[in-house]
Amino acid sequence: MKCRQCGKELKPHWSTDICLECSRKNVKKIFRENPEIKQAFRETIEELKKPENVEKMAKNTANFMNAIQKLRSEGQ
């Protein structure tokens, strides 16, 4: 499969039709054209970095992984 934007060959396990470089360029363009989106993105990232949110995300991730492992073991 090739990148829909630049034509670069994508890795076989790639789950999108655009390469990382083109995706980054697109995000930078969006931020340049829409400063309010860039500011909202930064605020969201700062909120996610707060200790209580990091702990919550870690617990949610662990619970999700435990559920996946349980499903896999039941399927065997």
N, C-alpha and C positions, 0 to 999 in steps of 0.2 A: 504494500500500500504506500501511496505517496502523499506528501503534504498537499492539501488542497490550495495552499497559498503560494508556496515557493517550488513545489515539485520534488523536494528532497525525499529520499527513500526513508520511510519510517521503520522502526524496529518491529519485528513480527508480533510482539505482544502489546504493541501500542493500542490504546483503547479509544483514541480520537483520530480525526483525520487532519490534524494540524500539528506541526512540530513545535517544540518548546520555544525556539527562537522566534518564530512567527507569533506565537501566543504572547510572548513577552512584549513584542513590538506593539501588538494590538492593545494590550493593557496599558502600556505607556501612552499610546495615542489617546485612549479613552480618558486617562488621568489628565493629560495635557489639555484636552478639549473640554473637560468637565471638572474643574477644581473642587466642586462640592462633592463629587463622587470620591475623589482622592482623599478629601478631608474625612468623609464618613468612613472610608476604608481604614484610615489611620486610627480613628477613634475606636473602631471595632477591634482592631488588633491590640490596641492599648488595653481595652476592656478584657480581652481574652488573656492577657498577660498577668492580670491580677491573681494573686495566690489562691484565693478562694475559687476562682474560675478554673485555674490550672488543676487544682485538686478534683473539682467536679468532673472535668474532662477526663482525667486519668481514671476515675472510678467508672465513668460511663464506658470508656474504652475497655477496661478490664471486664466489666459485665458483658459487653458485647462479645469479646473474644471467648469468654467462658461459655456463652450461649452457642457460639459457632462450634467450639470443641465438643460440647455436649451433643449437638446435632450430628456431628461427624461420627462420634463414637456410637451413637444409637443407630446410625445407618450401616455400620459394619457388621 
